[in-house]
Amino acid sequence: MNRTKTGIEGLDEIIQGGFPKNSITLVSGPPGGGKSIFCFQFLYEGIKNQDKCLYLTLDKKVEGLLAQAKELGFDFQPAIENNQIKLLYLNINKKLVYEKMTNEILSGEFDRIVLDSITPLSEMPIFIKNTGENNPDISMIDSGDYSEGRNLPSRRLHLQFIMNALESSNSTSVVTSELPMGSSLLSRDGISEFLADAVIKLSFDPTMDRRKLSVMKMRNTKHTLKPQDMVIESDGIKLV
């Protein structure tokens, strides 16, 4: 199987060389767990390998994201100028946010895609226009006027719509999810872990000052379930 290198030192060695190409990996963790750093490293590795990359952000505007990445040692500005990476802020309070997102994902231009994070999208209300057919018009998903359709607060429908778009893009994707401390789930919504091809959980123990990375599942990949010790240093995440 073709593999996509993760950029995380020590991770490729325990997952047979990297993420399966064209797969979707869910990276879940609590605040401060290292999700954004994981995404930076994944895309930075892509840039080094001449991959075309897309970063979709819902939590931070692009300027703040670039500043954060640069402080951590990942300067994306040269790659932006070379059209090797595109960073796009998605405002979930705006109409047509789904159309904007899926148009980018399905453009066919990108080898690597990051969606950081899926949590705000999974919690949006859903508007589906009644087309009178068996298949609803999911292109009309919106947070605006519901007078012509019906509101379906279904997380699974949101998440399937997003995951299907990523799968159709033929890119290798990383999707992040917030995860409350002590949660027994693998994502905040409790559904994404079943739809993704792979799940990586980031965690930490403040009392022991220790961080862990666990590969919970990964299709077509032989891997250990044992939590791996990890550190976050000036050049990013490393398994130790």
C-alpha distance (Angstrom), angle and dihedral (degrees) to the residues before:
residue distance angle dihedral
M1 . . .
N2 3.80 . .
R3 3.79 112.3 .
T4 3.80 134.3 -155.0
K5 3.80 114.2 -143.4
T6 3.80 112.9 -122.2
G7 3.79 100.5 -149.7
I8 3.84 89.2 -131.9
E9 3.80 109.6 123.0
G10 3.80 109.6 -120.8
L11 3.82 96.5 8.4
D12 3.79 99.1 92.7
E13 3.80 89.5 54.8
I14 3.83 92.5 62.4
I15 3.82 97.1 43.5
Q16 3.79 99.9 50.5
G17 3.78 96.6 -95.8
G18 3.81 105.4 -37.7
F19 3.79 143.8 -45.9
P20 3.81 115.8 -29.7
K21 3.79 106.4 -97.9
N22 3.83 114.1 -99.6
S23 3.80 92.1 14.8
I24 3.82 131.2 130.9
T25 3.80 117.4 -126.2
L26 3.79 121.2 -165.7
V27 3.81 113.6 -149.2
S28 3.80 111.6 -165.6
G29 3.77 130.6 -178.3
P30 3.80 146.7 133.6
P31 3.81 124.0 -89.7
G32 3.79 107.6 -65.5
G33 3.79 92.2 19.3
G34 3.81 94.7 122.1
K35 3.81 102.7 -103.0
S36 3.81 96.2 136.7
I37 3.81 92.3 45.1
F38 3.80 88.6 51.4
C39 3.82 89.0 54.2
F40 3.81 92.7 47.5
Q41 3.80 91.4 52.9
F42 3.79 93.4 46.2
L43 3.81 92.1 53.4
Y44 3.81 94.4 39.9
E45 3.80 88.7 55.4
G46 3.79 87.9 51.9
I47 3.78 92.0 52.3
K48 3.81 90.4 51.5
N49 3.81 88.3 53.3
Q50 3.82 93.6 47.8
D51 3.81 93.5 -108.9
K52 3.80 120.1 153.2
C53 3.80 108.3 -120.0
L54 3.82 138.5 -162.0
Y55 3.81 126.1 -164.5
L56 3.80 115.4 -167.1
T57 3.79 112.0 -169.8
L58 3.79 128.8 -171.6
D59 3.79 99.1 168.2
K60 3.80 103.6 51.1
K61 3.77 135.0 28.9
V62 3.78 116.0 -115.1
E63 3.81 95.8 -105.0
G64 3.79 92.4 55.3
L65 3.78 92.0 44.1
L66 3.81 92.6 52.9
A67 3.80 91.2 48.3
Q68 3.81 91.3 49.9
A69 3.80 92.0 48.4
K70 3.80 92.9 48.7
E71 3.80 91.7 51.5
L72 3.80 87.4 55.3
G73 3.81 92.1 50.6
F74 3.82 100.5 -96.3
D75 3.80 111.2 117.9
F76 3.80 107.1 -173.0
Q77 3.80 96.5 172.0
P78 3.84 96.7 94.7
A79 3.81 90.3 49.9
I80 3.81 90.3 49.5
E81 3.80 90.4 52.8
N82 3.82 89.6 49.5
N83 3.82 91.1 50.2
Q84 3.79 89.6 -119.7
I85 3.80 94.7 123.4
K86 3.79 133.7 28.7
L87 3.79 123.6 -161.5
L88 3.79 117.3 -162.1
Y89 3.80 128.6 -176.5
L90 3.80 114.0 -146.1
N91 3.80 114.9 -154.9
I92 3.81 106.2 -156.8
N93 3.80 89.9 -162.3
K94 3.81 90.5 66.4
K95 3.78 125.8 85.3
L96 3.80 118.8 -109.6
V97 3.81 92.6 26.5
Y98 3.82 89.6 140.4
E99 3.78 92.8 50.4
K100 3.80 90.8 50.0
M101 3.78 91.7 49.3
T102 3.81 97.8 44.8
N103 3.80 93.5 43.9
E104 3.80 88.7 59.8
I105 3.80 94.8 42.3
L106 3.81 93.9 48.2
S107 3.80 96.0 42.8
G108 3.81 88.9 98.4
E109 3.78 91.8 -134.5
F110 3.80 100.0 110.9
D111 3.79 135.4 79.5
R112 3.82 94.3 -175.8
I113 3.79 128.4 32.4
V114 3.81 130.3 -174.6
L115 3.81 123.0 -166.8
D116 3.81 109.3 -168.9
S117 2.94 105.8 -151.0
I118 3.79 130.9 0.3
T119 3.83 93.1 -175.7
P120 3.85 98.9 87.0
L121 3.82 90.9 47.9
S122 3.79 92.8 50.2
E123 3.81 90.5 55.2
M124 3.81 97.5 50.4
P125 3.82 120.7 108.5
I126 3.79 114.6 -108.1
F127 3.78 128.0 -129.8
I128 3.79 116.9 -167.6
K129 3.76 118.8 -177.5
N130 3.80 114.2 -131.7
T131 3.81 104.1 -120.6
G132 3.79 95.2 173.3
E133 3.80 89.9 -119.7
N134 3.77 133.0 105.6
N135 3.79 92.1 -104.6
P136 3.82 117.0 60.7
D137 3.78 119.7 -134.1
I138 3.81 98.6 -104.8
S139 3.80 90.3 178.4
M140 3.80 85.2 76.6
I141 3.80 93.9 63.6
D142 3.79 103.2 133.7
S143 3.77 143.3 142.3
G144 3.78 94.5 -128.3
D145 3.82 135.2 85.1
Y146 3.82 114.5 -6.7
S147 3.82 97.0 -172.1
E148 3.83 94.6 107.6
G149 3.77 98.2 43.9
R150 3.75 144.5 15.3
N151 3.77 132.7 -81.9
L152 3.80 113.7 -123.2
P153 3.81 111.5 -175.8
S154 3.80 91.5 -161.2
R155 3.78 117.1 147.1
R156 3.77 92.5 -170.0
L157 3.81 92.4 57.9
H158 3.80 90.7 51.0
L159 3.77 92.9 48.2
Q160 3.80 95.8 44.6
F161 3.79 89.7 51.1
I162 3.81 91.2 53.0
M163 3.81 96.2 42.0
N164 3.81 92.2 47.2
A165 3.80 90.0 53.9
L166 3.80 91.6 50.5
E167 3.80 91.6 47.0
S168 3.81 91.3 50.5
S169 3.80 91.6 51.4
N170 3.83 93.1 70.2
S171 3.79 87.9 -137.1
T172 3.79 128.6 128.8
S173 3.79 103.4 -113.4
V174 3.79 139.3 -165.3
V175 3.81 118.8 -160.8
T176 3.80 121.2 -173.4
S177 3.78 128.6 -150.4
E178 3.76 132.5 -170.3
L179 3.79 113.8 -117.3
P180 3.82 121.9 -166.3
M181 3.80 115.9 -130.1
G182 3.80 111.0 -91.8
S183 3.80 94.9 14.9
S184 3.81 116.7 150.6
L185 3.82 90.2 -151.3
L186 3.79 126.3 86.9
S187 3.81 94.7 -133.5
R188 3.76 136.0 21.6
D189 3.80 92.0 -110.1
G190 3.82 94.9 45.6
I191 3.82 91.8 -137.1
S192 3.82 107.8 71.4
E193 3.81 92.5 74.5
F194 3.81 89.7 63.0
L195 3.81 94.4 48.7
A196 3.82 98.5 45.1
D197 3.81 122.4 83.8
A198 3.80 91.8 -134.5
V199 3.79 137.5 18.5
I200 3.80 127.0 -155.0
K201 3.78 119.1 -176.2
L202 3.80 122.2 -156.8
S203 3.80 118.3 -161.4
F204 3.78 142.2 159.4
D205 3.78 140.7 -160.7
P206 3.83 110.2 -141.3
T207 3.81 93.2 -167.3
M208 3.82 91.8 56.1
D209 3.83 94.7 33.5
R210 3.79 88.2 -129.9
R211 3.81 133.6 138.0
K212 3.81 127.7 -155.9
L213 3.81 137.4 -164.4
S214 3.81 118.9 -162.0
V215 3.81 127.2 -172.0
M216 3.80 100.5 -146.9
K217 3.80 97.0 177.0
M218 3.81 139.9 -11.8
R219 3.77 124.7 174.1
N220 3.80 119.2 -118.5
T221 3.78 89.8 2.7
K222 3.78 131.2 114.7
H223 3.80 107.3 -142.6
T224 3.77 142.8 151.5
L225 3.79 121.4 -104.3
K226 3.79 90.7 -151.8
P227 3.82 112.9 117.0
Q228 3.80 110.5 -111.1
D229 3.80 123.1 -139.8
M230 3.78 111.1 -117.8
V231 3.78 138.2 -178.5
I232 3.80 132.8 -160.5
E233 3.80 110.4 -138.2
S234 3.79 135.4 167.2
D235 3.82 90.9 -76.6
G236 3.81 95.8 44.4
I237 3.79 138.9 -101.3
K238 3.79 121.1 -6.0
L239 3.78 131.8 178.6
V240 3.79 112.2 -132.0
